[in-house]
C-alpha cells in the first residue's frame, strides 16, 4: 500500500503550469497555434472562433497562450480578441436581431465576414458563393486601425518613494535675485522667428498636407444561422429580381421591400419598393426611393411612384398606414399597407413620411417627427482614439510661445557677443 501511494505521488510531480497573465478569445474562423513564434514551427493545435485562451507570455506582438485542453503555443496578437471585444460582439449580435431588415443580398464569390468594420479585424466566417443573407444596416468607415482593449492588463505603477525630510542647515540663504528688466514694447514683433531661426531649429516654412484617409462602406449582415458580422458593401449584391434591378441606372440599391402582390395569369408578381444612392459616400443612407408595379397587360414592371434628390436615413419600415377619412361624411381613415421613411425636409428637420399603397397607386399619407436609432458605431469617437492621422490638412507650422521666448534670448545673446567682439 505504501509503495502505491509513493507511485501516485511521483506521478503527480512534474513541471509547474505557468500562471496566466490575461485571457483572450480566438478571432478568426480557424487559427493555428504553433510551438514557437516562427511560421515554420510545428503546429500544436487548430482552434476555432470564440475559443477561450489563457495568456501566458508576451513578446512584442506575439503571445504564448494555453487552450482549455492544456496545449500551449504562440500566435500573433491580431488573431486574438479581448474579453471586452467578445462581449461587444455578442451585444451587437443581440441588437441586430431586433433591427428591421433592409433586404436580402448575395455574393458571387466567397467573402470574408469580419468582427469589426475594418479589413484588419479578424475574419470569423466566410460566405459561400451565391449564399444569401439579410442586410441590417451600413456605415462609412475610414481606413484606420480601430483601438481595442489590451489583451494583457497594464502593470500597475509603483507608488513614489516618500521624500526624505531635509534637515535645516545653519547656512544663510542667498539674497533674492533681482527682478528681470521689462520687455520692450515691440517684443512680439522682434521675437518673431526669421527663416534662419526656423532652419536652425529644423522647422520648415510650411508642411505638406496629410494625405486623405480612404473610406469604405461596410454592411452589417445577419446569416440564416443567426451569425452577425461586417462585410464590404461593394462586394455584395442586393437580391432583388433582375427585371427590377435593370432600372437602377448605375445607382447602388441600398434596400428593397415587397409591398404586395399582383396576379398575372398563373404567376404572382411582387410590388417592390427600393432605395438607391449615387456614387461616393454622401452624408445620408439613400438619395431616392421608388415603387414598382407589375403591369399585367404589358407583362413588365413600371414606376408607380418615385422621389429623387432626397436625404434619407435608415431604417425604412413597412407598416399599416392610415389614409383617407374626413370630408363631408366625416368617415374614419382606413388602414392600408404601406411604408414610412425618414428624410430631411426643406427646413433641415428630420421627419418620417408615410405612404399608403392603394392597390396599385401610392399616396402620401402624412408625416411625423423622426428619431434616428443610435449608431451601431460612433465613428467620430473611434477616430478620436485612433492613432492614425486625421483627414484635415496640417496647418502651416507656427512656433509656440516658449519657442518665441528662446528666439528672443538667442537674439540678445548674439547682440551681446557682437558688442564684446567690437570692444
Phi, psi and omega per residue, in radians:
X1 nan -0.762 3.134
X2 -1.105 -0.643 3.127
X3 -1.161 -0.632 3.108
X4 -1.141 -0.717 3.118
X5 -1.129 -0.702 3.099
X6 -1.118 -0.634 3.137
X7 -1.178 -0.741 3.126
X8 -1.150 -0.676 3.116
X9 -1.135 -0.656 3.116
X10 -1.172 -0.591 3.127
X11 -1.184 -0.543 -3.106
X12 -1.319 -0.430 -3.132
X13 -1.278 2.544 -3.125
X14 3.005 -3.077 -3.129
X15 -1.099 2.364 -3.109
X16 -1.270 2.376 3.126
X17 -1.159 2.371 3.132
X18 -1.177 2.476 -3.136
X19 -1.307 2.491 3.134
X20 -1.368 2.420 3.105
X21 -1.891 0.018 3.128
X22 3.093 3.111 3.103
X23 -2.308 2.687 3.140
X24 -2.659 2.974 3.132
X25 -2.280 2.605 3.135
X26 -1.209 2.241 -3.123
X27 -1.528 -0.945 -3.078
X28 -1.280 3.021 3.140
X29 -1.047 -0.772 3.045
X30 -2.369 2.578 -3.121
X31 -2.461 2.285 3.104
X32 -1.550 2.207 3.085
X33 -1.755 2.148 -3.058
X34 -1.913 2.748 -3.088
X35 -1.156 -0.609 3.128
X36 -2.325 -3.138 -3.075
X37 -1.203 -0.621 -3.072
X38 -1.043 2.494 3.093
X39 -1.189 -0.344 3.092
X40 -1.443 -0.114 3.133
X41 -1.213 2.515 -3.115
X42 -1.146 2.627 3.122
X43 -1.389 2.517 3.092
X44 -1.915 -0.334 3.138
X45 -2.922 2.684 3.018
X46 -2.030 2.086 -3.015
X47 -1.905 2.839 -3.124
X48 -2.015 2.826 3.138
X49 -0.989 2.317 3.097
X50 1.603 -0.138 3.110
X51 -1.129 2.353 -3.136
X52 -1.465 2.463 -3.128
X53 -2.302 2.655 3.004
X54 -1.787 2.260 3.116
X55 -1.501 2.218 -3.094
X56 -1.866 -0.573 -3.036
X57 -2.752 2.652 3.111
X58 -2.287 2.316 3.017
X59 -2.240 1.697 -3.090
X60 1.001 -1.918 -3.089
X61 -1.741 0.127 -3.137
X62 -1.913 2.582 -3.083
X63 -2.302 2.388 2.985
X64 -1.664 2.167 -3.028
X65 -2.211 2.918 3.120
X66 -2.269 2.302 -3.127
X67 -1.448 3.033 3.118
X68 -1.127 -0.446 3.126
X69 -1.559 0.028 3.072
X70 1.674 -0.025 3.112
X71 -1.267 2.390 -3.119
X72 -2.083 2.435 3.138
X73 -2.982 -3.092 -3.054
X74 -1.950 2.620 3.051
X75 -2.689 2.867 3.112
X76 -1.389 2.560 -3.090
X77 -1.140 -0.434 3.130
X78 -1.190 -0.270 3.129
X79 -1.544 -0.029 -3.049
X80 -1.963 2.635 3.058
X81 -2.107 2.448 3.090
X82 -1.333 2.937 3.102
X83 -1.090 -0.610 3.110
X84 -1.180 -0.707 3.100
X85 -1.097 -0.735 3.131
X86 -1.140 -0.675 3.114
X87 -1.146 -0.710 3.108
X88 -1.124 -0.654 3.128
X89 -1.154 -0.680 3.093
X90 -1.161 -0.693 3.098
X91 -1.116 -0.679 3.107
X92 -1.127 -0.673 3.109
X93 -1.106 -0.759 3.119
X94 -1.153 -0.659 3.128
X95 -1.206 -0.672 -3.120
X96 -1.132 -0.490 3.115
X97 -1.113 -0.498 -3.085
X98 -1.658 -0.133 -3.116
X99 -1.448 2.434 -3.121
X100 -1.160 2.361 3.121
X101 -1.185 2.598 -3.125
X102 -1.969 0.305 3.105
X103 2.195 2.913 3.129
X104 -1.808 2.486 -3.136
X105 -2.293 3.004 3.134
X106 -2.600 2.934 3.080
X107 -2.207 2.577 3.121
X108 -1.596 -0.377 3.082
X109 -2.274 2.885 3.108
X110 -1.026 2.431 -3.061
X111 -2.414 2.338 3.128
X112 -1.383 2.456 3.062
X113 -1.873 2.216 -3.015
X114 -1.832 2.755 3.111
X115 -1.318 -0.464 -3.139
X116 -2.339 2.792 3.138
X117 -1.339 1.075 3.069
X118 -2.721 2.501 -3.078
X119 -1.188 -0.353 -3.117
X120 -1.479 -0.093 3.093
X121 -1.391 2.752 -3.125
X122 -1.074 2.498 3.040
X123 -1.725 1.910 -3.022
X124 -1.694 -0.036 -3.090
X125 -2.802 2.705 3.104
X126 -2.267 2.229 3.077
X127 -1.385 2.455 3.115
X128 -1.503 2.787 3.119
X129 -1.042 2.359 3.140
X130 1.169 0.248 3.053
X131 -1.370 2.414 -3.119
X132 -1.816 2.640 -3.107
X133 -2.725 2.959 -3.096
X134 -1.728 2.331 3.037
X135 -1.594 2.238 -3.085
X136 -1.755 -0.854 3.129
X137 -2.829 -3.113 3.103
X138 -2.611 2.876 3.034
X139 -2.695 2.724 3.078
X140 -1.689 2.157 -3.022
X141 -2.153 2.202 3.032
X142 -1.113 2.653 -3.133
X143 -1.434 1.360 -3.140
X144 -2.248 2.805 3.046
X145 -1.378 2.109 -3.129
X146 -1.367 2.396 3.091
X147 -1.191 2.557 3.128
X148 -2.456 2.801 -3.119
X149 -1.140 2.479 3.133
X150 -1.142 2.509 3.124
X151 -1.283 -0.575 3.137
X152 -1.995 2.209 3.133
X153 -1.058 2.481 -3.125
X154 -1.122 2.622 3.123
X155 -1.213 2.252 -3.139
X156 -1.107 2.422 3.138
X157 -1.260 2.475 3.112
X158 -1.311 2.482 3.107
X159 -1.179 2.402 3.140
X160 -1.104 2.489 3.140
X161 -1.163 2.466 3.138
X162 -1.099 2.424 3.133
X163 -1.249 2.416 3.110
X164 -1.347 2.383 3.127
X165 -1.279 2.222 3.125
X166 -1.513 2.329 3.136
X167 -1.341 2.450 3.129
X168 -1.164 2.246 3.123
X169 -1.708 2.851 -3.111
X170 -1.512 0.148 -3.122
X171 -1.271 2.625 3.104
X172 -1.437 2.214 -3.129
X173 -1.109 2.590 3.136
X174 -1.176 2.736 3.131
X175 -1.175 2.665 3.139
X176 -1.139 2.597 3.118
X177 -1.213 2.582 3.108
X178 -1.224 2.750 3.139
X179 -1.180 2.474 3.123
X180 -1.191 2.668 3.126
X181 -1.157 2.684 -3.135
X182 -1.217 2.571 3.132
X183 -1.276 2.558 3.073
X184 -1.148 2.813 -3.071
X185 -1.135 -0.565 -3.118
X186 -1.733 0.585 -3.051
X187 -1.134 -0.563 3.137
X188 -1.186 -0.647 -3.107
X189 -1.244 -0.758 -3.077
X190 -1.371 -0.264 3.141
X191 -1.601 -0.009 3.091
X192 -1.148 2.319 -3.090
X193 -1.226 2.456 3.057
X194 -1.506 3.077 3.117
X195 -1.101 -0.627 3.120
X196 -1.145 -0.691 3.122
X197 -1.109 -0.765 3.140
X198 -1.117 -0.696 3.127
X199 -1.152 -0.661 3.134
X200 -1.165 -0.575 3.139
X201 -1.544 0.018 3.093
X202 1.366 0.359 3.134
X203 -1.818 2.194 3.118
X204 -1.404 2.823 -3.115
X205 -1.088 -0.732 3.137
X206 -2.643 2.319 3.134
X207 -1.573 2.515 3.128
X208 -1.171 2.640 -3.136
X209 -1.170 2.522 3.120
X210 -1.164 2.474 3.134
X211 -1.104 2.521 -3.133
X212 -1.124 2.529 3.122
X213 -1.460 2.222 3.128
X214 -1.171 2.798 -3.125
X215 -2.270 2.659 3.074
X216 -2.345 2.544 3.058
X217 -1.644 2.171 -3.119
X218 -2.020 2.482 3.110
X219 -1.978 2.348 3.022
X220 -1.546 2.132 -3.049
X221 -2.088 2.834 3.073
X222 -2.317 2.153 -3.102
X223 -1.444 3.016 3.137
X224 -1.116 -0.488 3.125
X225 -1.472 -0.037 3.089
X226 1.677 0.000 3.118
X227 -1.332 2.490 -3.075
X228 -2.149 2.390 3.110
X229 -2.918 -3.063 -3.044
X230 -1.948 2.403 3.068
X231 -2.335 2.705 3.068
X232 -1.186 2.216 -3.070
X233 -1.100 -0.608 -3.103
X234 -1.201 -0.200 -3.134
X235 -1.661 -0.039 -3.102
X236 -2.012 2.795 3.135
X237 -2.277 2.218 3.106
X238 -1.149 2.370 -2.961
X239 -1.561 0.594 3.037
X240 -1.269 2.550 -3.088
X241 -0.964 2.564 -3.103
X242 -1.079 -0.524 -3.118
X243 -1.207 -0.222 3.004
X244 -1.809 -0.713 -3.099
X245 -1.075 -0.383 -3.128
X246 -1.137 -0.269 -3.133
X247 -1.644 0.228 -3.096
X248 -1.212 -0.409 3.065
X249 0.987 0.726 3.086
X250 1.419 -0.056 3.117
X251 -1.581 2.665 -3.117
X252 -1.507 2.286 3.094
X253 -1.372 2.061 -3.094
X254 -1.523 -0.790 -3.110
X255 -2.649 2.770 3.083
X256 -2.693 2.699 -3.019
X257 -2.604 2.471 2.996
X258 -1.460 2.230 -3.118
X259 -1.730 -0.398 -3.106
X260 3.091 -2.940 -3.106
X261 -2.343 2.644 3.051
X262 -2.241 2.310 -3.127
X263 -1.469 2.279 3.070
X264 -2.303 1.569 -3.056
X265 1.190 -2.203 3.115
X266 -1.512 -0.147 -3.083
X267 -1.759 2.681 3.054
X268 -2.038 2.303 -3.132
X269 -2.034 2.332 -3.134
X270 -1.318 2.619 2.915
X271 -1.607 2.191 -2.997
X272 -1.970 2.483 2.937
X273 -2.044 2.352 3.041
X274 -2.394 2.810 2.984
X275 -2.119 2.512 -3.108
X276 -2.355 2.873 -3.140
X277 -2.505 2.688 -3.132
X278 -1.487 -2.799 -3.100
X279 -1.334 2.854 3.120
X280 1.389 -2.822 -3.123
X281 -2.216 1.329 3.109
X282 -1.078 2.775 -3.120
X283 -1.394 0.748 3.097
X284 -2.715 3.041 -3.090
X285 -1.598 -0.526 3.076
X286 -2.677 2.747 -3.079
X287 -2.077 -0.108 3.069
X288 -2.749 2.726 3.027
X289 -2.453 2.692 -2.972
X290 -2.660 2.498 3.100
X291 -1.990 2.280 -3.140
X292 -1.929 2.266 3.093
X293 -1.961 2.440 3.078
X294 -1.438 2.227 3.100
X295 -1.642 1.883 -3.094
X296 -1.220 -0.333 3.109
X297 -1.350 -0.777 -3.129
X298 -1.650 -0.129 3.100
X299 0.980 0.925 3.106
X300 -2.748 2.886 3.082
X301 -1.512 2.480 3.096
X302 -2.352 2.746 -3.108
X303 -1.356 2.181 3.060
X304 -1.705 -0.493 -3.140
X305 -2.809 2.503 3.120
X306 -2.670 2.469 2.996
X307 -2.353 2.290 3.136
X308 -2.021 2.954 3.057
X309 0.967 0.849 3.074
X310 -1.985 2.780 3.007
X311 -1.907 1.695 -3.069
X312 -1.901 2.685 -3.077
X313 -2.335 2.413 3.101
X314 -1.259 2.708 0.121
X315 -1.657 2.672 2.934
X316 -1.508 2.371 -3.038
X317 -2.158 2.393 3.003
X318 -1.581 2.339 -3.083
X319 -2.787 2.899 3.032
X320 -1.428 2.203 -3.014
X321 -1.996 2.344 3.078
X322 -1.424 2.294 -3.125
X323 -2.573 2.534 3.114
X324 1.503 -2.801 -3.115
X325 1.504 3.131 -3.131
X326 1.281 -2.550 3.126
X327 1.268 -2.805 -3.123
X328 -1.197 -0.603 -3.114
X329 -1.403 -0.209 -3.120
X330 0.936 0.711 -3.115
X331 -1.321 2.673 3.125
X332 -1.303 2.562 3.104
X333 -1.123 2.664 -3.101
X334 -1.834 2.522 3.102
X335 -1.491 2.275 3.096
X336 -2.215 2.685 2.993
X337 -1.150 2.486 -3.106
X338 -2.954 -2.770 -3.091
X339 -2.675 2.884 3.071
X340 -2.453 2.593 3.103
X341 -2.555 2.691 -3.042
X342 -1.726 2.200 -3.128
X343 -2.418 2.886 3.028
X344 -1.612 2.276 3.109
X345 -1.496 -3.040 -3.076
X346 -1.121 -0.450 3.129
X347 -1.494 0.028 -3.138
X348 1.421 0.197 3.135
X349 -1.670 2.581 3.117
X350 -1.474 2.196 3.105
X351 -2.320 2.553 3.063
X352 -1.742 1.955 -3.107
X353 -1.621 2.436 -3.101
X354 -1.918 2.468 3.141
X355 -2.324 2.346 -3.131
X356 -1.851 2.475 3.095
X357 -1.767 1.900 3.132
X358 -1.729 1.494 -3.086
X359 1.096 -1.398 3.123
X360 -2.296 0.334 3.133
X361 -2.188 2.404 3.118
X362 -1.834 2.286 -3.129
X363 -2.247 2.432 3.042
X364 -1.223 2.267 -3.022
X365 -1.997 -0.027 3.133
X366 2.310 3.129 3.135
X367 -2.574 2.797 3.125
X368 -2.536 2.987 3.137
X369 -1.111 2.556 -3.091
X370 -2.103 2.310 3.044
X371 -2.076 2.108 -3.138
X372 -1.329 2.530 3.087
X373 -1.174 2.715 3.108
X374 -1.060 2.539 -3.105
X375 -1.135 2.593 3.094
X376 -1.153 -0.670 3.069
X377 -2.309 2.378 3.043
X378 -1.522 1.619 -3.020
X379 -1.089 -0.721 -3.103
X380 -1.116 -0.686 3.107
X381 -1.155 -0.656 3.106
X382 -1.166 -0.666 3.106
X383 -1.147 -0.618 3.129
X384 -1.142 -0.593 3.128
X385 -1.466 -0.317 -3.064
X386 -1.264 2.634 3.112
X387 -1.599 0.013 -3.118
X388 -1.333 2.705 3.118
X389 -1.166 2.573 3.135
X390 -1.316 2.854 -3.082
X391 -1.373 -0.374 -3.108
X392 -1.258 2.561 -3.116
X393 -1.182 2.686 3.128
X394 -1.404 2.224 -3.119
X395 -1.239 2.944 3.115
X396 -1.101 2.366 -3.062
X397 -1.169 2.306 3.084
X398 -2.304 2.249 -3.096
X399 -1.142 2.593 3.137
X400 -1.410 3.057 -3.085
X401 -1.014 -0.776 3.132
X402 -1.044 -0.632 3.127
X403 -1.150 -0.600 3.108
X404 -1.128 -0.712 3.113
X405 -1.088 -0.749 3.134
X406 -1.133 -0.658 3.101
X407 -1.079 -0.680 3.102
X408 -1.135 -0.761 3.140
X409 -1.115 -0.699 3.114
X410 -1.087 -0.709 3.123
X411 -1.131 -0.730 3.135
X412 -1.126 -0.699 3.130
X413 -1.123 -0.751 -3.125
X414 -1.124 -0.678 3.098
X415 -1.148 -0.672 3.136
X416 -1.147 -0.701 3.101
X417 -1.101 -0.697 3.131
X418 -1.096 -0.704 3.106
X419 -1.129 -0.673 -3.130
X420 -1.142 -0.770 -3.137
X421 -1.129 -0.653 3.124
X422 -1.143 -0.626 3.132
X423 -1.225 nan nan
